[in-house]
Amino acid sequence: MKYDLEGMPAGSKTFLRQKMVTPGAPSILRYAIHLRFSCPAKKKFYLRNDVRVLFPHRMPDDMDELKIIYDCPVNPKYFPE
């Protein structure tokens, strides 16, 4: 999935999250990244605050299948700063 911030208005912020989980019940979270973006002026995008990353405590097995889940706000997509 490509992250497209082209429609983000000046003076707004948003976030994007990507998680990798093992399929099945229960799903186990293996990797995750949470990015916050800010747009102080038209067509200017910056990472805001911190970047949160989750790594597994062990190397994944070759047998591990991972499902990727993308998450971002929908309604509203952008928030005022």
C-alpha positions as a LaTeX table, in Angstrom:
\begin{tabular}{lrrr}
\hline
Residue & $x$ (\AA) & $y$ (\AA) & $z$ (\AA) \\
\hline
Met1 & 0.00 & 0.00 & 0.00 \\
Lys2 & 1.35 & 3.42 & $-0.92$ \\
Tyr3 & 0.69 & 6.19 & 1.54 \\
Asp4 & $-0.80$ & 9.14 & $-0.34$ \\
Leu5 & $-0.92$ & 12.43 & 1.55 \\
Glu6 & $-1.61$ & 14.60 & $-1.52$ \\
Gly7 & $-5.13$ & 15.52 & $-0.37$ \\
Met8 & $-3.98$ & 16.58 & 3.09 \\
Pro9 & $-4.90$ & 20.23 & 3.72 \\
Ala10 & $-2.50$ & 22.72 & 5.30 \\
Gly11 & $-2.80$ & 22.93 & 9.09 \\
Ser12 & $-3.85$ & 19.31 & 9.55 \\
Lys13 & $-2.43$ & 16.06 & 10.91 \\
Thr14 & $-3.10$ & 12.33 & 10.50 \\
Phe15 & $-1.57$ & 8.93 & 11.23 \\
Leu16 & $-0.80$ & 5.73 & 9.36 \\
Arg17 & $-0.32$ & 2.32 & 10.92 \\
Gln18 & 0.89 & $-0.98$ & 9.47 \\
Lys19 & 0.69 & $-4.23$ & 11.42 \\
Met20 & 1.85 & $-7.74$ & 10.57 \\
Val21 & 0.03 & $-10.50$ & 12.39 \\
Thr22 & $-0.09$ & $-14.27$ & 12.20 \\
Pro23 & $-3.35$ & $-15.39$ & 10.59 \\
Gly24 & $-5.73$ & $-17.55$ & 12.57 \\
Ala25 & $-7.32$ & $-17.40$ & 15.96 \\
Pro26 & $-5.88$ & $-15.83$ & 17.98 \\
Ser27 & $-3.85$ & $-13.47$ & 15.76 \\
Ile28 & $-0.44$ & $-12.66$ & 17.21 \\
Leu29 & 1.08 & $-9.26$ & 16.53 \\
Arg30 & 4.61 & $-9.67$ & 15.10 \\
Tyr31 & 5.56 & $-6.26$ & 13.71 \\
Ala32 & 3.98 & $-2.81$ & 13.78 \\
Ile33 & 4.82 & 0.76 & 12.84 \\
His34 & 2.83 & 3.87 & 13.72 \\
Leu35 & 3.63 & 7.12 & 11.90 \\
Arg36 & 2.15 & 10.55 & 12.61 \\
Phe37 & 2.19 & 13.20 & 9.89 \\
Ser38 & 1.71 & 16.95 & 9.98 \\
Cys39 & 1.06 & 19.37 & 7.11 \\
Pro40 & 1.83 & 22.93 & 8.27 \\
Ala41 & 1.74 & 24.37 & 4.73 \\
Lys42 & 0.40 & 23.22 & 1.37 \\
Lys43 & 2.39 & 20.26 & $-0.05$ \\
Lys44 & 4.75 & 20.17 & 2.99 \\
Phe45 & 4.61 & 16.95 & 5.00 \\
Tyr46 & 6.56 & 16.16 & 8.16 \\
Leu47 & 6.78 & 13.25 & 10.56 \\
Arg48 & 5.21 & 14.49 & 13.77 \\
Asn49 & 6.37 & 13.60 & 17.30 \\
Asp50 & 7.66 & 10.05 & 17.50 \\
Val51 & 7.77 & 6.92 & 15.37 \\
Arg52 & 6.54 & 3.83 & 17.17 \\
Val53 & 7.93 & 0.48 & 16.04 \\
Leu54 & 7.33 & $-3.00$ & 17.39 \\
Phe55 & 9.74 & $-5.86$ & 16.66 \\
Pro56 & 9.31 & $-9.51$ & 17.68 \\
His57 & 11.34 & $-10.91$ & 20.55 \\
Arg58 & 12.45 & $-13.76$ & 18.30 \\
Met59 & 13.23 & $-14.30$ & 14.64 \\
Pro60 & 10.20 & $-15.54$ & 12.69 \\
Asp61 & 10.22 & $-19.17$ & 11.57 \\
Asp62 & 10.19 & $-19.97$ & 7.86 \\
Met63 & 6.79 & $-21.52$ & 8.56 \\
Asp64 & 5.34 & $-18.24$ & 9.90 \\
Glu65 & 2.89 & $-16.68$ & 7.50 \\
Leu66 & 2.15 & $-13.02$ & 8.12 \\
Lys67 & $-0.95$ & $-11.03$ & 7.26 \\
Ile68 & $-0.47$ & $-7.28$ & 6.69 \\
Ile69 & $-3.10$ & $-4.88$ & 8.04 \\
Tyr70 & $-3.13$ & $-1.19$ & 7.10 \\
Asp71 & $-4.92$ & 1.29 & 9.33 \\
Cys72 & $-5.57$ & 5.01 & 8.94 \\
Pro73 & $-8.40$ & 7.38 & 9.87 \\
Val74 & $-11.34$ & 7.35 & 7.47 \\
Asn75 & $-13.96$ & 9.83 & 8.61 \\
Pro76 & $-12.46$ & 12.34 & 9.14 \\
Lys77 & $-9.23$ & 11.43 & 7.41 \\
Tyr78 & $-7.37$ & 14.55 & 8.62 \\
Phe79 & $-7.55$ & 16.44 & 11.92 \\
Pro80 & $-6.81$ & 20.10 & 12.70 \\
Glu81 & $-3.47$ & 20.74 & 14.40 \\
\hline
\end{tabular}
